Every structure is written in C-alpha cells, then in structure tokens.
C-alpha cells in the first residue's frame, strides 16, 4: 500500500520536511519526487514559484499493525510506550513496554488477545496474504507459555495414570498450539481440539498401545505397594 504526501515550500528541503512530518516517517524510508522546481521572482516582483515535492513510501503490514496498535493504546489513555516490531516468517511480533500497562493484559490475557485479534483483523483486511500478529506485554507471552507447558505435562501424566481422557479449559488458538507442541513428543499421549470457538479446548488421551498396558502397570504398583507394607510390618512395634 502506497502512502504519499505532496507539499509546497520555498525550497525543496522544506517541502520534503513538511511531507515527511505529515506521513510520520523518516527520510531513509521514503522516496522523493520533485514536481516543481522553485523559482525566484524576477526583480523580486514578478513570477516565481514554490517548490513542490511528492514524498511516498510503501506501507508494509508491519507498519499498518504498529500504527493501529499505537492509535488504540493512545485512545486507551496509554502514553510513553515503546512498541518494538520484529518480523517473523509469516507476520510480526510486537513488544509493548511502558509504565502501568499491565491492565492491557486482562484476566488470563483476554484483553491482550482481543487487541491482538483486532490488530490482525485490520492488517489482513488490507493485506492480500495472511499476516500473523503477536502482541506481547512485559514478557507475558513467555510466562504464559511456560505455565501452559507445565500444565500440559501435568495433565498428560494424569491421563497416563488413569487411562481417561483429560480436557483442558477453553483456550484461544495460540494457547492451544502451545499445549499441542508441548506434548507432541510424548509418545504415550495424543492431543486434539474439540468444540467451537470461543469454547474450543484441548483434549489429552492415552494412546491405545499404552492404554492396553495400564491394568498391568496398576496391578504391578498395587502388588509392590502391598509387598512393601507387608515387609514393614515385622519391624513395627506391637501396641498393648
């Protein structure tokens, strides 16, 4: 998407500066086209013309997302924030840092997820190819990811112990992917998603070959547990 501004001034440099200010971009990011060369008036009275310059640049999906995000934060009353964009293979990640911005995360990241969803919606409405947007505030995503990985492994252990499927709470697609990825290398269990958005959730099930061994393992544990208790009895003191 091309954005441009056309400005007139006494000199070419002044016209360029006015156009850059309107677009809000740095000079090294834009291209320039001189439409009219400035001319001085003859004898200081007749003719003459101002410099007319066209400044333009191609606005990338990252630019669109960052501008929209900054606008929303401003309307929420958030000031003095720094938004750093890092482009990825299929989109961009935006790290937002500033004071007193924790409220943007919301309960279990619900507000942050909503902001991320809206930003992605705006970008993909303009951009032809799918552009994935991830917004992070104060390393919240990393902390949440570790929490979900631990939770996934804990519930996978429960599925292995009981042989019953275990359902997690409803999660957004991003968090469901974390659970799937955390358990994909565990050959004892498999994961899939059930339900419709926004109530779609991950379900962990014990794989069939391991499920067939479950009764034998449980019997083994019970036998060994009884054996251990029996072995301890001779050493217990008798009570009068």
Helices and strands as residue ranges (DSSP letters): E 2-9, H 12-23, G 27-29, E 31-36, E 51-58, H 61-75, E 82-87, E 91-97, G 102-104, G 107-109, H 110-126, E 132-137, H 140-162, E 166-167, H 173-183, E 189-194, E 201-206, H 208-233
